[in-house]
């Protein structure tokens, strides 16, 4: 069974597919590294930003800012984590 088929679900009568688990958080981490950020927990906060549950995006943003990442960069990075673009 392919990964795409395994990640397909029927939700509310519509077919929904999920992207590979770490694809979006990788965009976040790569973006921050391209700007010269190498904080100890940026990968963890990027992974948290992927979640669609609760305040995950805000937790991603606040965590990155806490580690010295500029707010505009944290916004963009967490957006990349959540949406992948």
MOLINKA-V489187 format. One record per pair of residues at least 24 apart in sequence whose ideal C-beta (glycine too) atoms are under 8 Angstrom apart, sorted by the first residue. I is the first residue (numbers start at 1). J is the second residue. D is the distance in Angstrom with one decimal. If there is no record, write none. Layout:
BEGIN
i->[I;I]
j->[J;J]
d->[D;D]
END
This chain:
BEGIN
i->[19;21;22;23;24;24;24;24;24;24;24;25;25;25;27;27;27;27;28;28;28;28;28;29;31;31;31;31;32;32;32;32;35;37;37;37;39;39;39;39;40;41;42;42;42;45;46;46;46;47;48;49;49;49;49;50;50;52;56;57;57]
j->[84;50;47;84;49;50;80;81;82;83;84;49;50;81;80;81;84;85;60;77;78;80;81;77;73;76;77;80;64;69;73;77;73;68;69;73;64;67;68;69;67;67;67;69;77;78;77;78;81;81;81;77;78;81;82;81;82;82;82;81;82]
d->[6.2;7.8;7.5;6.0;7.9;5.0;6.7;5.2;6.6;6.9;4.1;6.9;5.0;5.1;4.1;6.9;5.6;7.6;7.7;4.5;6.6;4.6;3.7;7.9;7.9;6.5;5.2;5.5;7.5;6.6;6.9;5.2;5.9;7.8;5.6;7.3;7.5;4.0;6.5;6.8;7.2;6.1;6.6;7.2;7.9;7.7;6.6;7.6;4.8;7.4;7.8;7.3;4.1;3.2;5.6;5.0;6.3;7.3;7.7;7.9;5.6]
END
